[in-house]
Amino acid sequence: MVKTGSETPNAQTVYEVTRADLPLHCPTPSTSLWNSHPRVFLPIKDQKDGKIKCPYCGTEYVLVEQKTAA
């Protein structure tokens, strides 16, 4: 999962994930416990556009290809 800067957990509503992050679930490990909902697994690899939204909180996840070092 790609995190940038020093954001507070739960501050983002769109996350980029790679195949290394699968199986994908929300809330993610970086989510604050006080602002959590029950864990739900999200079948992002079954989505044609590589995007899925959490049915609880609306956070969107986008599956991106992992960049390799050249």
C-alpha positions as CSV (number, residue, x, y, z in Angstrom):
1,M,0.0,0.0,0.0
2,V,1.3,3.4,-0.9
3,K,1.4,6.0,1.9
4,T,2.8,9.5,1.4
5,G,3.8,12.2,3.8
6,S,2.8,12.2,7.5
7,E,-0.9,11.9,7.1
8,T,-3.1,10.8,9.9
9,P,-4.6,7.4,9.5
10,N,-8.1,7.5,7.9
11,A,-7.3,10.9,6.3
12,Q,-7.3,9.4,2.8
13,T,-10.3,8.2,0.9
14,V,-8.4,6.7,-2.0
15,Y,-5.6,4.2,-1.6
16,E,-3.4,2.6,-4.2
17,V,-2.7,-1.1,-3.6
18,T,-0.5,-3.6,-5.3
19,R,-0.9,-7.4,-5.6
20,A,1.5,-7.7,-2.6
21,D,-1.3,-6.1,-0.5
22,L,-3.8,-8.9,-1.4
23,P,-6.0,-10.2,0.0
24,L,-7.3,-6.6,0.5
25,H,-9.4,-5.7,3.5
26,C,-10.8,-2.6,5.0
27,P,-10.0,-1.2,7.5
28,T,-6.3,-1.4,6.7
29,P,-3.6,-1.9,9.3
30,S,-2.9,1.8,9.2
31,T,-6.5,2.7,10.2
32,S,-7.1,4.2,13.6
33,L,-8.9,1.7,15.8
34,W,-11.3,4.4,17.2
35,N,-12.6,5.0,13.7
36,S,-12.9,1.5,12.5
37,H,-15.7,-0.7,11.3
38,P,-15.9,-4.5,11.0
39,R,-13.2,-6.0,8.7
40,V,-14.5,-6.7,5.3
41,F,-12.5,-8.4,2.5
42,L,-12.7,-6.6,-0.9
43,P,-12.3,-8.7,-4.1
44,I,-10.4,-6.0,-6.0
45,K,-8.7,-8.4,-8.4
46,D,-12.2,-9.5,-9.7
47,Q,-13.0,-5.9,-10.7
48,K,-12.5,-5.1,-14.4
49,D,-11.4,-1.5,-13.7
50,G,-9.2,-2.5,-10.7
51,K,-11.2,-0.3,-8.4
52,I,-13.4,-1.1,-5.4
53,K,-15.1,0.8,-2.6
54,C,-15.6,-0.3,0.9
55,P,-19.3,-0.7,1.6
56,Y,-18.9,0.6,5.2
57,C,-16.8,3.7,4.9
58,G,-16.7,4.4,1.1
59,T,-12.9,4.4,0.9
60,E,-11.8,3.6,-2.6
61,Y,-9.0,1.2,-3.4
62,V,-7.2,1.2,-6.8
63,L,-5.1,-1.8,-7.9
64,V,-1.8,-0.6,-9.5
65,E,1.0,-2.5,-11.0
66,Q,4.1,-2.7,-8.8
67,K,7.0,-0.7,-10.0
68,T,10.2,-2.7,-10.4
69,A,13.7,-1.2,-9.9
70,A,15.6,-0.8,-13.1
